[in-house]
Every structure is written in C-alpha cells, then in structure tokens.
C-alpha cells in the first residue's frame, strides 16, 4: 500500500492566482511555512515556500483567500521535470495538489457597541419567585 499525503500550515505570501490551461481553470497558492532552531545561542529561522495547486470546486473557495491568510492545506506532493532556459539543464519542480483547505484565521472582532446590539435579544427573563 502507498500513501502520498502532505499537510502544511502556514500563511499565504500573495493573493491566489487563477489560471487556465487546456480549458481547465485552477488556482495557485504560494504558502510559506517557517521553522527555527538554535545554533550558538542564537535562533536561526528558515522560511520554506510551497507552490500549491487547487482544482475544481475547491478552486472557487481558494480564489477568495487573501495574502496573509493563515491556512492548512492537505494534498499530494507532485513533481515534474523541465529543461531550464537559463541553465539548459533538467530541473525538478515540486508542488502540492491540494485536496482540502482549512482557513485558520480568527473571526473578526466585533466592536463593543455592535456586540451590545447583538445581545439585546439574548436576555433571558428572570423567573419570579413567590415570597
């Protein structure tokens, strides 16, 4: 049995791009993940960029995301080779073919005055007790 499954949690580095190839629309995401380690009493951080491709109905949701969104993507790791025009050599490009997206951003904060309006109708009447 085989399994090719990748889960990434990070932030979008740019707004999604909608593209069309062979009459098929898809959305590409540029997802940044970060890791750090300690070396000689200093923290060294490393940012990795992941190219993610979203097809189908999920692509419609993906294109509504914005730069800076905190998301989790799950999918398959895919690669392809091409000849680089600059170096005239074979290069391998890796991407994530996304199967699911979970938006991790917190809900927007509501202003206190709006919060009061929303809770006016939430009051529960007090039960009267006979004395």
Kinemage of the C-alpha trace (Angstrom):
@kinemage 1
@onewidth
@group {chain A} dominant
@subgroup {mainchain}
@vectorlist {calphas} color= white
{ca unk a 1} P 0.000 0.000 0.000
{ca unk a 2} L 1.189 3.544 -0.774
{ca unk a 3} L 0.339 6.947 0.607
{ca unk a 4} L 1.306 10.372 -0.680
{ca unk a 5} L -0.177 12.893 1.759
{ca unk a 6} L 1.163 16.276 2.803
{ca unk a 7} L -0.252 18.600 5.469
{ca unk a 8} L 1.069 22.163 5.634
{ca unk a 9} L 0.102 25.024 7.936
{ca unk a 10} L 1.294 28.491 7.010
{ca unk a 11} L 0.492 31.895 5.604
{ca unk a 12} L -0.266 32.949 2.036
{ca unk a 13} L 2.586 35.058 0.680
{ca unk a 14} L 0.457 36.603 -2.077
{ca unk a 15} L -3.105 36.663 -3.325
{ca unk a 16} L -4.151 33.469 -5.152
{ca unk a 17} L -3.715 33.384 -8.938
{ca unk a 18} L -6.435 31.947 -11.151
{ca unk a 19} L -5.101 30.378 -14.347
{ca unk a 20} L -6.447 28.393 -17.274
{ca unk a 21} L -4.672 25.569 -19.094
{ca unk a 22} L -6.296 23.305 -21.703
{ca unk a 23} L -9.688 24.945 -20.963
{ca unk a 24} L -9.323 23.943 -17.311
{ca unk a 25} L -9.329 26.617 -14.602
{ca unk a 26} L -7.238 26.242 -11.449
{ca unk a 27} L -5.925 28.386 -8.592
{ca unk a 28} L -2.314 28.553 -7.429
{ca unk a 29} L -1.319 29.443 -3.880
{ca unk a 30} L 2.077 30.446 -2.531
{ca unk a 31} L 2.222 29.117 1.025
{ca unk a 32} L 5.010 29.996 3.478
{ca unk a 33} L 5.976 27.743 6.379
{ca unk a 34} L 8.612 28.633 8.932
{ca unk a 35} L 10.899 26.631 11.171
{ca unk a 36} L 13.667 27.642 13.535
{ca unk a 37} L 16.483 26.099 15.511
{ca unk a 38} L 19.075 27.250 17.989
{ca unk a 39} L 22.740 27.461 16.983
{ca unk a 40} L 25.436 29.029 19.165
{ca unk a 41} L 22.820 30.618 21.471
{ca unk a 42} L 21.061 32.281 18.535
{ca unk a 43} L 17.830 31.285 16.869
{ca unk a 44} L 18.075 30.696 13.141
{ca unk a 45} L 14.773 30.787 11.243
{ca unk a 46} L 14.096 29.332 7.829
{ca unk a 47} L 11.100 30.048 5.605
{ca unk a 48} L 10.086 27.476 3.016
{ca unk a 49} L 7.781 28.385 0.116
{ca unk a 50} L 5.322 25.819 -1.222
{ca unk a 51} L 3.584 26.071 -4.565
{ca unk a 52} L 0.064 24.672 -4.196
{ca unk a 53} L -2.416 23.999 -6.996
{ca unk a 54} L -6.178 23.755 -6.429
{ca unk a 55} L -8.684 22.351 -8.965
{ca unk a 56} L -12.471 22.016 -9.195
{ca unk a 57} L -14.959 23.482 -6.756
{ca unk a 58} L -12.258 23.905 -4.106
{ca unk a 59} L -10.564 26.285 -6.539
{ca unk a 60} L -13.587 28.598 -6.231
{ca unk a 61} L -13.030 28.815 -2.464
{ca unk a 62} L -9.238 29.136 -2.808
{ca unk a 63} L -9.509 32.213 -5.024
{ca unk a 64} L -11.418 34.072 -2.262
{ca unk a 65} L -8.434 33.852 0.125
{ca unk a 66} L -6.125 36.837 0.515
{ca unk a 67} L -2.445 37.464 1.164
{ca unk a 68} L -1.566 36.803 4.794
{ca unk a 69} L -4.372 34.275 5.361
{ca unk a 70} L -3.462 31.546 7.853
{ca unk a 71} L -4.444 28.210 6.300
{ca unk a 72} L -3.914 24.474 6.432
{ca unk a 73} L -3.735 22.556 3.171
{ca unk a 74} L -3.712 18.818 2.629
{ca unk a 75} L -2.888 17.118 -0.613
{ca unk a 76} L -0.433 15.129 -2.686
{ca unk a 77} L 3.184 16.001 -3.331
{ca unk a 78} L 3.781 16.095 -7.095
{ca unk a 79} L 6.843 16.812 -9.210
{ca unk a 80} L 7.668 17.387 -12.844
{ca unk a 81} L 10.870 17.911 -14.802
{ca unk a 82} L 11.560 20.578 -17.360
{ca unk a 83} L 14.581 21.985 -19.165
{ca unk a 84} L 15.662 25.313 -17.729
{ca unk a 85} L 16.076 28.014 -20.392
{ca unk a 86} L 18.706 29.772 -18.255
{ca unk a 87} L 20.956 26.810 -17.486
{ca unk a 88} L 19.892 24.441 -20.295
{ca unk a 89} L 19.678 21.637 -17.722
{ca unk a 90} L 16.931 19.475 -16.256
{ca unk a 91} L 15.194 20.867 -13.204
{ca unk a 92} L 12.600 19.258 -10.954
{ca unk a 93} L 9.719 21.401 -9.675
{ca unk a 94} L 7.646 20.289 -6.661
{ca unk a 95} L 4.072 21.323 -5.905
{ca unk a 96} L 1.181 20.308 -3.677
{ca unk a 97} L -2.004 19.179 -5.437
{ca unk a 98} L -4.498 20.375 -2.828
{ca unk a 99} L -7.376 18.136 -1.723
{ca unk a 100} L -8.595 20.245 1.232
{ca unk a 101} L -8.154 23.736 2.669
{ca unk a 102} L -8.923 24.824 6.210
{ca unk a 103} L -8.934 28.543 6.996
{ca unk a 104} L -7.308 29.094 10.404
{ca unk a 105} L -7.756 32.864 10.705
{ca unk a 106} L -9.588 34.008 13.812
{ca unk a 107} L -13.030 35.545 13.372
{ca unk a 108} L -13.016 39.307 13.020
{ca unk a 109} L -13.511 41.205 16.268
{ca unk a 110} L -16.845 42.932 16.748
{ca unk a 111} L -16.865 46.497 18.091
{ca unk a 112} L -18.288 46.696 21.668
{ca unk a 113} L -21.279 48.804 20.583
{ca unk a 114} L -22.183 46.253 17.882
{ca unk a 115} L -21.770 43.442 20.384
{ca unk a 116} L -24.338 45.084 22.704
{ca unk a 117} L -26.853 45.342 19.848
{ca unk a 118} L -26.405 41.663 19.057
{ca unk a 119} L -27.020 40.641 22.673
{ca unk a 120} L -30.111 42.816 23.359
{ca unk a 121} L -32.356 39.962 22.242
{ca unk a 122} L -30.333 37.296 24.076
{ca unk a 123} L -31.563 38.336 27.532
{ca unk a 124} L -33.356 35.550 29.371
{ca unk a 125} L -36.289 36.706 31.531
{ca unk a 126} L -35.791 36.146 35.254
{ca unk a 127} L -38.197 33.720 36.879
{ca unk a 128} L -40.312 35.294 39.523
{ca unk a 129} L -40.380 33.558 42.869
{ca unk a 130} L -43.210 33.806 45.346
{ca unk a 131} L -42.060 35.106 48.713
